[in-house]
């Protein structure tokens, strides 16, 4: 996985509400970056796997994000689809915080 | 045979078929659908992609097969015999059942004026295909009915550059389901897009090139769409002698007046704790009731309690409503940069919320409101009104208490 990945600076940790999500667009693709209740960060594909809805507009509670339209839900740490109508898992990307800056590895 | 028979293969009936398996039911499941397609989602019908109407399947034929759901496609049910526990299909077959789910949905309310045959309805894939294949080439469209469906269709057509008029019998559009503040904002948004409104107007006659209003106004239109609401499809239940009101009457377990016959979705009117019955017409409700009915048919005894919720997209604006807002409620407004949310309180308790914003901007607040409503939390109006106050705190406090 490592060779093809590119680490990209996405935002500041403070740009994301704690237990919240932020949309991040890069190179014509859209992602969602999450800040967990413990300030850990995660990154997934930005659109719900059921319909093309931006997940960053959805409610984050603990480590779960809910689609703002059809209530499908995912564990954003693993991308696992937790609730219908979402049945396909979300792709996840490595994310880290360095000096308050969030970086994600896309590829 | 025997087992469970589901009449209607829309969002509700199809969801129920899978939910029966999820609930552990292992007997035969037969899903009867009158349309000649795999079960499909209705919301995308109003959102054509590159001019073509999408048929977005709820599930594949393989998924139905894998869950051992016998899907009878393009077949309608013509007669239900609750005593003998059989249902007769349009092709002459008679299916015995142990339990039956009526998920017959609703039909568009027909116009009764002269020339009604010129108006297209908007409910099914075939309806959508007919409308979008004709809308264009300079044809002007008149939509009769300024409810959610009519207004959503108007927005889609304006985005395609089609000239649109909306004719509504009430003095304002969206009066039935949308709180006044947001109905007014959406009305203004449509006016700004050039939609011509004819309000407080009845239709006298429709011709092949115009709609003639009761006051003599002539609205030129080469394409007319009737969007004056739907009526629950109760024909089968009524003929079988089941209790009927504004829909097939069901108790809180979603069971009808006949033993082992359940009803859910657009066709079902559910008994309310305070008396009376309520029927809900929404995508979410169809799925929620399907799941409750399926679990109860599989042996459960779960009351249907979900907070009603729907959305509507018009232009760049997204509306969401949770609960049943009423003019008698205390209203608390919460402003945001990209939208507004109104909360509705009764005796200090949150009972409903509605919001309108760019895209899904209000979704988070409405979802939290829905959870607060379901939890029966007493809320502080000042906190709700403060956009910097995170509503999640209220929920966490309530859960900790």
Interface residues (C-beta under 8 A of the other chain):
Chain A: X17 X19 X51 X53 X54 X57 X58 X59 X61 X66 X68 X69 X70 X71 X84 X85
Chain B: X44 X56 X283 X284 X287 X311 X359 X360 X361 X363 X364 X367 X368 X390 X392
